[in-house]
Amino acid sequence: MNRPYFYLVLAALLLTCATSFAQLPPPPAPQPPDAPRVDARREVIVRWTLGDQAWNFDDIRPAYEPVRGYLEPRPNQGTLAVWKLRMVKDFEKEPPAFTKKCVARRLKSSCSTPIAP
């Protein structure tokens, strides 16, 4: 006779445990790893238009800067675009002195000596 009561108590305990586990809040979702920081950089875009064409001088910008331009009609050849460019970088300036590095094999030291022009 004790066995039916035992099974009844066991079922009641299992039911209470099951409901208590069902009421637990779900575990927090895993946070994605922090993305690497990307710094902003300023980019100046200068667009020149001549007639109905847009011109991009990004390839030569470190050395030359456009000042003005015009279209010149050519008979039997179409239209020629003429640009006046200003030199931004001084190519005549003397380059810095070159250095020669030497490495001693046994001492594993390095040295720099300027090379005379």
MDTraj code that builds the backbone (N, CA, C; nanometers):
import mdtraj as md
import numpy as np

residues = "MET ASN ARG PRO TYR PHE TYR LEU VAL LEU ALA ALA LEU LEU LEU THR CYS ALA THR SER PHE ALA GLN LEU PRO PRO PRO PRO ALA PRO GLN PRO PRO ASP ALA PRO ARG VAL ASP ALA ARG ARG GLU VAL ILE VAL ARG TRP THR LEU GLY ASP GLN ALA TRP ASN PHE ASP ASP ILE ARG PRO ALA TYR GLU PRO VAL ARG GLY TYR LEU GLU PRO ARG PRO ASN GLN GLY THR LEU ALA VAL TRP LYS LEU ARG MET VAL LYS ASP PHE GLU LYS GLU PRO PRO ALA PHE THR LYS LYS CYS VAL ALA ARG ARG LEU LYS SER SER CYS SER THR PRO ILE ALA PRO".split()
xyz = np.array([
    [0.0790, -0.1195, 0.0000],
    [0.0000, 0.0000, 0.0000],
    [0.0834, 0.1262, 0.0000],
    [0.1989, 0.1161, 0.0478],
    [0.2845, 0.2332, 0.0509],
    [0.3351, 0.2690, -0.0896],
    [0.3376, 0.1712, -0.1740],
    [0.3901, 0.1985, -0.3078],
    [0.3046, 0.2976, -0.3864],
    [0.1739, 0.2932, -0.3882],
    [0.0977, 0.3927, -0.4645],
    [0.1202, 0.5337, -0.4113],
    [0.1332, 0.5494, -0.2781],
    [0.1596, 0.6817, -0.2234],
    [0.2989, 0.7304, -0.2641],
    [0.3930, 0.6384, -0.2654],
    [0.5297, 0.6728, -0.3059],
    [0.5312, 0.7233, -0.4508],
    [0.4594, 0.6529, -0.5383],
    [0.4537, 0.6952, -0.6785],
    [0.3804, 0.8282, -0.6927],
    [0.2824, 0.8523, -0.6143],
    [0.2077, 0.9778, -0.6182],
    [0.2964, 1.0939, -0.5735],
    [0.3714, 1.0756, -0.4655],
    [0.4627, 1.1792, -0.4165],
    [0.5752, 1.2022, -0.5169],
    [0.6267, 1.0955, -0.5730],
    [0.7332, 1.1074, -0.6721],
    [0.6841, 1.1832, -0.7955],
    [0.5650, 1.1553, -0.8411],
    [0.5081, 1.2263, -0.9562],
    [0.4869, 1.3727, -0.9234],
    [0.4431, 1.4051, -0.8027],
    [0.4215, 1.5443, -0.7628],
    [0.5542, 1.6192, -0.7576],
    [0.6586, 1.5543, -0.7068],
    [0.7908, 1.6182, -0.7028],
    [0.8466, 1.6398, -0.8437],
    [0.8313, 1.5419, -0.9277],
    [0.8787, 1.5571, -1.0656],
    [0.8026, 1.6676, -1.1382],
    [0.6742, 1.6784, -1.1142],
    [0.5944, 1.7831, -1.1777],
    [0.6368, 1.9208, -1.1302],
    [0.6627, 1.9385, -1.0020],
    [0.7060, 2.0687, -0.9510],
    [0.8462, 2.1045, -1.0021],
    [0.9331, 2.0061, -1.0090],
    [1.0687, 2.0329, -1.0621],
    [1.0625, 2.0696, -1.2095],
    [0.9805, 1.9993, -1.2839],
    [0.9698, 2.0268, -1.4266],
    [0.9138, 2.1661, -1.4519],
    [0.8160, 2.2087, -1.3737],
    [0.7600, 2.3430, -1.3921],
    [0.8587, 2.4506, -1.3489],
    [0.9388, 2.4229, -1.2466],
    [1.0357, 2.5239, -1.2038],
    [1.1456, 2.5405, -1.3094],
    [1.1870, 2.4321, -1.3745],
    [1.2874, 2.4443, -1.4813],
    [1.2286, 2.5132, -1.6038],
    [1.1014, 2.4946, -1.6280],
    [1.0377, 2.5579, -1.7432],
    [1.0258, 2.7080, -1.7231],
    [1.0249, 2.7565, -1.6006],
    [1.0080, 2.8981, -1.5729],
    [1.1408, 2.9738, -1.5679],
    [1.2541, 2.9067, -1.5794],
    [1.3832, 2.9750, -1.5787],
    [1.3962, 3.0609, -1.7038],
    [1.4526, 3.1790, -1.6901],
    [1.4706, 3.2628, -1.8094],
    [1.5746, 3.1985, -1.9015],
    [1.5593, 3.2211, -2.0302],
    [1.6567, 3.1623, -2.1234],
    [1.7944, 3.2243, -2.1017],
    [1.8983, 3.1507, -2.1277],
    [2.0327, 3.2080, -2.1096],
    [2.0533, 3.3216, -2.2096],
    [2.1336, 3.4202, -2.1724],
    [2.1547, 3.5343, -2.2635],
    [2.2240, 3.4879, -2.3914],
    [2.1866, 3.5544, -2.4991],
    [2.2458, 3.5209, -2.6289],
    [2.3933, 3.5597, -2.6270],
    [2.4786, 3.4799, -2.6907],
    [2.6214, 3.5158, -2.6928],
    [2.6433, 3.6435, -2.7735],
    [2.7261, 3.7303, -2.7187],
    [2.7551, 3.8567, -2.7848],
    [2.8574, 3.8345, -2.8957],
    [2.8362, 3.8959, -3.0118],
    [2.9366, 3.8826, -3.1175],
    [3.0646, 3.9541, -3.0744],
    [3.1789, 3.9078, -3.1203],
    [3.3041, 3.9747, -3.0813],
    [3.3062, 4.1172, -3.1366],
    [3.3712, 4.2032, -3.0621],
    [3.3789, 4.3426, -3.1040],
    [3.4516, 4.3536, -3.2373],
    [3.3925, 4.4290, -3.3275],
    [3.4545, 4.4511, -3.4576],
    [3.5712, 4.5476, -3.4402],
    [3.6742, 4.5341, -3.5220],
    [3.7865, 4.6272, -3.5088],
    [3.7413, 4.7695, -3.5405],
    [3.8002, 4.8623, -3.4750],
    [3.7634, 5.0025, -3.4908],
    [3.8126, 5.0545, -3.6249],
    [3.7261, 5.1236, -3.6944],
    [3.7605, 5.1829, -3.8233],
    [3.7519, 5.3337, -3.8076],
    [3.8641, 5.3995, -3.8261],
    [3.8677, 5.5445, -3.8129],
    [3.8243, 5.6102, -3.9428],
    [3.7635, 5.7239, -3.9293],
    [3.7194, 5.8000, -4.0466],
    [3.8390, 5.8733, -4.1059],
    [3.8347, 5.8905, -4.2336],
    [3.9394, 5.9701, -4.2987],
    [3.8731, 6.0670, -4.3949],
    [3.9337, 6.1777, -4.4070],
    [3.8798, 6.2835, -4.4913],
    [3.9254, 6.2596, -4.6343],
    [3.8317, 6.2668, -4.7243],
    [3.8635, 6.2479, -4.8651],
    [3.8010, 6.3626, -4.9424],
    [3.8860, 6.4419, -5.0015],
    [3.8399, 6.5558, -5.0783],
    [3.8281, 6.5122, -5.2238],
    [3.7117, 6.5297, -5.2783],
    [3.6882, 6.4915, -5.4174],
    [3.6712, 6.6188, -5.4988],
    [3.7600, 6.6372, -5.5940],
    [3.7526, 6.7514, -5.6835],
    [3.7196, 6.6969, -5.8215],
    [3.6071, 6.7394, -5.8746],
    [3.5636, 6.6914, -6.0053],
    [3.5626, 6.8093, -6.1027],
    [3.6332, 6.7921, -6.2096],
    [3.6369, 6.8921, -6.3157],
    [3.5468, 6.8443, -6.4283],
    [3.4668, 6.9350, -6.4811],
    [3.3836, 6.9023, -6.5963],
    [3.4211, 6.9953, -6.7098],
    [3.4218, 6.9377, -6.8264],
    [3.4551, 7.0132, -6.9470],
    [3.3545, 6.9703, -7.0517],
    [3.2618, 7.0600, -7.0814],
    [3.1529, 7.0204, -7.1702],
    [3.0612, 6.9250, -7.0957],
    [3.0352, 6.8101, -7.1550],
    [2.9501, 6.7107, -7.0886],
    [3.0312, 6.5952, -7.0314],
    [3.1624, 6.6129, -7.0189],
    [3.2493, 6.5079, -6.9662],
    [3.3039, 6.5482, -6.8293],
    [3.3154, 6.4488, -6.7416],
    [3.3769, 6.4697, -6.6102],
    [3.5194, 6.4150, -6.6155],
    [3.6140, 6.4902, -6.5609],
    [3.7553, 6.4528, -6.5652],
    [3.8031, 6.4226, -6.4241],
    [3.8799, 6.3166, -6.4121],
    [3.9327, 6.2736, -6.2831],
    [4.0850, 6.2813, -6.2891],
    [4.1435, 6.3648, -6.2048],
    [4.2886, 6.3840, -6.2039],
    [4.3537, 6.3197, -6.0817],
    [4.2930, 6.2165, -6.0239],
    [4.3486, 6.1526, -5.9041],
    [4.4831, 6.0868, -5.9302],
    [4.5064, 6.0377, -6.0511],
    [4.6320, 5.9695, -6.0811],
    [4.7522, 6.0635, -6.0782],
    [4.7323, 6.1881, -6.1168],
    [4.8453, 6.2816, -6.1227],
    [4.8405, 6.3856, -6.0121],
    [4.7438, 6.3766, -5.9223],
    [4.7258, 6.4780, -5.8188],
    [4.8482, 6.4991, -5.7300],
    [4.9273, 6.3945, -5.6947],
    [5.0442, 6.4224, -5.6099],
    [5.1473, 6.5143, -5.6766],
    [5.1497, 6.5204, -5.8088],
    [5.2508, 6.6004, -5.8767],
    [5.1928, 6.7231, -5.9467],
    [5.0735, 6.7111, -6.0039],
    [5.0151, 6.8194, -6.0826],
    [4.8735, 6.8489, -6.0365],
    [4.8350, 6.9759, -6.0546],
    [4.7002, 7.0190, -6.0201],
    [4.6423, 7.0946, -6.1383],
    [4.5220, 7.0599, -6.1840],
    [4.4639, 7.1331, -6.2977],
    [4.4257, 7.2749, -6.2570],
    [4.4526, 7.3685, -6.3466],
    [4.4206, 7.5087, -6.3212],
    [4.2993, 7.5497, -6.4042],
    [4.3027, 7.5184, -6.5327],
    [4.1890, 7.5489, -6.6198],
    [4.1945, 7.4577, -6.7417],
    [4.0861, 7.4530, -6.8122],
    [4.0787, 7.3704, -6.9319],
    [3.9764, 7.4279, -7.0285],
    [3.9908, 7.3916, -7.1541],
    [3.8940, 7.4359, -7.2554],
    [3.8899, 7.3335, -7.3678],
    [3.7833, 7.3407, -7.4452],
    [3.7664, 7.2536, -7.5615],
    [3.8033, 7.3305, -7.6860],
    [3.8840, 7.2700, -7.7685],
    [3.9296, 7.3333, -7.8922],
    [3.8835, 7.2468, -8.0106],
    [3.7919, 7.2991, -8.0925],
    [3.7473, 7.2195, -8.2070],
    [3.8580, 7.2078, -8.3124],
    [3.8769, 7.0900, -8.3653],
    [3.9768, 7.0642, -8.4694],
    [3.9045, 7.0143, -8.5944],
    [3.9336, 7.0730, -8.7090],
    [3.8673, 7.0242, -8.8307],
    [3.9164, 6.8827, -8.8645],
    [3.8256, 6.7957, -8.8986],
    [3.8504, 6.6572, -8.9375],
    [3.9071, 6.5703, -8.8241],
    [3.9174, 6.6228, -8.7031],
    [3.9709, 6.5430, -8.5912],
    [3.8781, 6.5415, -8.4709],
    [3.7730, 6.6174, -8.4719],
    [3.6838, 6.6236, -8.3573],
    [3.7210, 6.7385, -8.2655],
    [3.7042, 6.7199, -8.1384],
    [3.7300, 6.8251, -8.0404],
    [3.8452, 6.7820, -7.9500],
    [3.9358, 6.8743, -7.9229],
    [4.0524, 6.8473, -7.8391],
    [4.0328, 6.9146, -7.7037],
    [4.0557, 6.8401, -7.5954],
    [4.0495, 6.8976, -7.4612],
    [4.1897, 6.9428, -7.4227],
    [4.2019, 7.0689, -7.3861],
    [4.3308, 7.1265, -7.3494],
    [4.3239, 7.1662, -7.2024],
    [4.4202, 7.1165, -7.1236],
    [4.4251, 7.1456, -6.9812],
    [4.5553, 7.2156, -6.9471],
    [4.5482, 7.3154, -6.8610],
    [4.6678, 7.3781, -6.8066],
    [4.6862, 7.3218, -6.6672],
    [4.8037, 7.2613, -6.6443],
    [4.8329, 7.1978, -6.5158],
    [4.9421, 7.2753, -6.4434],
    [4.9304, 7.2846, -6.3120],
    [5.0319, 7.3495, -6.2305],
    [5.1072, 7.2417, -6.1537],
    [5.2387, 7.2542, -6.1492],
    [5.3215, 7.1573, -6.0785],
    [5.3112, 7.1832, -5.9281],
    [5.2723, 7.0801, -5.8534],
    [5.2555, 7.0916, -5.7095],
    [5.3809, 7.0448, -5.6369],
    [5.4444, 6.9428, -5.6899],
    [5.5618, 6.8837, -5.6265],
    [5.6868, 6.9333, -5.6980],
    [5.7887, 6.9683, -5.6211],
    [5.9135, 7.0166, -5.6778],
    [6.0022, 6.8963, -5.7095],
    [6.0181, 6.8687, -5.8403],
    [6.1006, 6.7560, -5.8817],
    [6.2489, 6.7911, -5.8863],
    [6.2806, 6.9191, -5.8795],
    [6.4195, 6.9622, -5.8863],
    [6.4885, 6.9556, -5.7505],
    [6.4130, 6.9384, -5.6458],
    [6.4719, 6.9350, -5.5121],
    [6.5637, 6.8141, -5.4994],
    [6.6748, 6.8328, -5.4313],
    [6.7741, 6.7264, -5.4176],
    [6.7185, 6.6154, -5.3283],
    [6.7300, 6.4909, -5.3720],
    [6.6788, 6.3810, -5.2896],
    [6.7640, 6.3643, -5.1640],
    [6.7097, 6.3036, -5.0606],
    [6.7885, 6.2832, -4.9378],
    [6.9046, 6.1882, -4.9639],
    [7.0087, 6.2018, -4.8814],
    [7.1274, 6.1177, -4.8975],
    [7.0904, 5.9717, -4.8745],
    [7.1384, 5.8876, -4.9624],
    [7.1114, 5.7449, -4.9479],
    [7.2005, 5.6874, -4.8393],
    [7.1545, 5.5839, -4.7764],
    [7.2338, 5.5192, -4.6727],
    [7.2594, 5.3750, -4.7112],
    [7.3743, 5.3272, -4.6678],
    [7.4104, 5.1880, -4.6916],
    [7.4120, 5.1191, -4.5561],
    [7.3402, 5.0083, -4.5460],
    [7.3354, 4.9355, -4.4199],
    [7.4284, 4.8157, -4.4284],
    [7.5006, 4.7957, -4.3223],
    [7.5874, 4.6794, -4.3177],
    [7.5549, 4.6008, -4.1912],
    [7.5654, 4.4731, -4.2001],
    [7.5346, 4.3863, -4.0868],
    [7.6549, 4.2964, -4.0622],
    [7.7074, 4.3046, -3.9400],
    [7.8185, 4.2171, -3.9039],
    [7.7621, 4.0789, -3.8751],
    [7.8210, 3.9781, -3.9313],
    [7.7654, 3.8431, -3.9198],
    [7.7753, 3.7879, -3.7787],
    [7.8891, 3.8032, -3.7156],
    [7.9058, 3.7422, -3.5834],
    [7.8462, 3.8286, -3.4730],
    [7.8562, 3.9606, -3.4867],
    [7.8089, 4.0493, -3.3810],
    [7.6604, 4.0788, -3.3949],
    [7.6030, 4.0564, -3.5095],
    [7.4624, 4.0835, -3.5386],
    [7.4266, 4.2278, -3.5073],
    [7.5142, 4.3185, -3.5453],
    [7.4843, 4.4601, -3.5272],
    [7.4712, 4.5233, -3.6657],
    [7.4031, 4.6343, -3.6718],
    [7.3861, 4.7031, -3.7996],
    [7.4441, 4.8419, -3.7900],
    [7.4864, 4.8949, -3.9010],
    [7.5386, 5.0304, -3.9038],
    [7.4932, 5.0967, -4.0327],
    [7.4866, 5.2284, -4.0310],
    [7.4469, 5.3053, -4.1485],
    [7.5570, 5.4036, -4.1806],
    [7.5985, 5.4079, -4.3040],
    [7.6981, 5.5034, -4.3486],
    [7.6452, 5.5713, -4.4722],
    [7.6538, 5.7055, -4.4783],
    [7.6054, 5.7758, -4.5972],
    [7.6979, 5.7512, -4.7151],
    [7.6380, 5.7431, -4.8326],
    [7.7160, 5.7240, -4.9545],
    [7.7361, 5.8595, -5.0176],
    [7.8573, 5.8897, -5.0532],
    [7.8878, 6.0186, -5.1157],
    [7.8399, 6.0146, -5.2607],
    [7.7803, 6.1249, -5.3088],
    [7.7336, 6.1271, -5.4486],
    [7.8447, 6.1334, -5.5487],
])
top = md.Topology()
chain = top.add_chain()
for i, resn in enumerate(residues, 1):
    res = top.add_residue(resn, chain, resSeq=i)
    for name in ("N", "CA", "C"):
        top.add_atom(name, md.element.get_by_symbol(name[0]), res)
traj = md.Trajectory(xyz[None], top)
